[in-house]
């Protein structure tokens, strides 16, 4: 077949993934990664195939909202200032146990049934060779920082 054939294979998930981390100690001082930070590695695609994340959510453990920053990087040992690129952020809840999600995830090309008002699926692709990092936008350690969860699959 020609390289422009429309008979393409769909993205198939080999293994599901679901990670949950505590963001108490994960902090970056601002949106841009500069100097010392304690961001946490969430999904390491640097040595595995890529992943697709269909949901990124937080569960509040305190009564103050936290801004959660999400970064893509080619490093898996430390979120370096010149390698970490902000891909999104969202606020955690202000009621203990409240769940919030990253509702402005990028739109993807996968087909979608015409239900509701959303015209496209939203998800985050993590290409092979990249890692997803997360941190609260703060300068201090917390004792009641939110939990952060990511659900999707390796492809």
C-alpha positions in Angstrom: 0.0 0.0 0.0 1.0 3.6 -0.5 2.3 5.6 2.4 -0.8 7.8 2.2 -3.2 4.9 2.6 -6.1 5.6 4.9 -6.0 2.0 6.1 -4.1 2.8 9.3 -4.0 0.8 12.5 -5.6 2.3 15.6 -3.6 3.2 18.7 -3.8 0.0 20.8 -3.0 0.0 24.5 -0.7 -3.0 25.5 -0.8 -2.5 29.3 -3.0 -0.3 31.4 -1.4 2.1 33.9 -2.7 3.9 37.0 -0.3 5.7 39.3 -1.1 7.7 42.4 1.4 9.9 44.2 1.4 12.2 47.2 2.4 15.7 46.3 3.4 16.8 49.9 7.1 17.1 49.1 6.8 17.9 45.3 7.2 21.7 44.8 8.4 24.1 42.1 8.6 27.8 42.8 6.9 29.0 39.6 5.5 27.7 36.3 9.0 27.7 34.8 11.4 25.1 36.3 14.4 27.0 37.7 17.1 25.7 39.9 16.2 23.4 42.7 12.8 21.7 42.7 11.3 18.6 44.2 9.0 17.5 41.3 8.0 13.9 41.3 8.4 11.5 38.3 4.9 10.2 37.5 5.2 8.3 34.3 8.6 7.2 33.0 8.5 6.7 29.2 12.2 7.3 28.8 12.9 3.5 28.6 9.5 2.2 27.7 7.2 2.8 24.8 4.9 5.8 24.8 1.7 6.2 26.9 -1.6 7.8 26.6 -3.2 9.3 29.7 -6.9 9.6 29.6 -7.4 11.1 33.1 -5.2 13.2 35.4 -7.0 13.9 38.7 -6.3 15.1 42.2 -7.8 14.2 45.6 -7.7 17.0 48.1 -6.2 16.2 51.5 -6.5 19.7 53.0 -8.7 22.8 52.8 -6.4 25.0 50.7 -6.2 24.7 46.9 -2.9 23.8 45.3 -1.9 24.6 41.8 -0.6 21.4 40.2 1.9 21.8 37.4 2.5 19.0 34.9 5.8 18.8 32.9 7.2 16.7 30.1 10.9 16.1 30.1 13.5 13.7 28.6 15.0 13.2 32.0 13.9 10.5 34.4 16.2 11.3 37.4 15.6 15.0 38.0 13.4 17.7 36.4 16.0 20.0 34.9 15.3 23.6 34.1 16.2 23.4 30.4 14.4 20.1 29.8 11.1 20.4 31.7 8.3 21.9 29.6 5.0 22.8 31.2 2.2 21.0 29.5 -0.7 21.9 31.8 -1.9 22.9 35.3 -5.0 22.7 37.3 -6.2 23.4 40.9 -6.9 20.8 43.5 -10.1 20.9 45.6 -10.6 22.8 48.8 -12.7 20.2 50.6 -11.0 17.1 52.0 -11.7 14.2 49.6 -12.8 16.4 46.8 -11.7 15.2 43.3 -10.8 17.5 40.5 -9.5 16.7 37.0 -7.3 18.4 34.4 -10.3 19.3 32.2 -8.3 21.2 29.6 -6.1 18.2 28.5 -5.1 18.5 24.8 -7.6 17.3 22.2 -6.6 14.2 20.4 -7.3 12.8 16.9 -9.0 9.6 17.9 -12.6 9.3 16.6 -15.4 9.9 19.1 -19.1 9.1 19.1 -21.2 12.2 18.8 -22.5 12.4 22.4 -22.7 15.5 24.5 -21.1 18.8 23.5 -17.5 17.7 23.3 -16.4 17.2 19.7 -13.1 15.4 20.4 -11.5 13.2 23.0 -9.0 14.8 25.4 -5.9 12.9 26.5 -2.2 13.4 27.0 0.2 11.5 24.8 3.6 10.8 26.4 5.9 10.0 23.5 8.6 7.3 23.8 11.7 8.9 25.4 9.7 11.4 27.5 8.6 11.4 31.2 5.7 13.1 32.9 6.6 15.1 36.1 4.3 16.8 38.6 4.6 19.3 41.4 2.6 21.8 43.4 3.4 25.4 42.5 4.8 26.3 45.9 8.1 26.9 47.7 7.5 24.8 50.8 6.7 21.2 51.8 3.1 20.5 52.7 1.6 18.1 55.2 -1.7 17.9 53.5 -0.9 18.3 49.8 -3.2 16.6 47.3 -2.8 13.2 45.8 -2.3 13.1 42.1 -3.5 10.2 39.9 -2.9 9.3 36.3 -4.8 6.7 34.4 -4.3 5.4 30.9 -2.1 2.9 29.1 1.2 2.0 27.5 1.1 1.5 23.7 
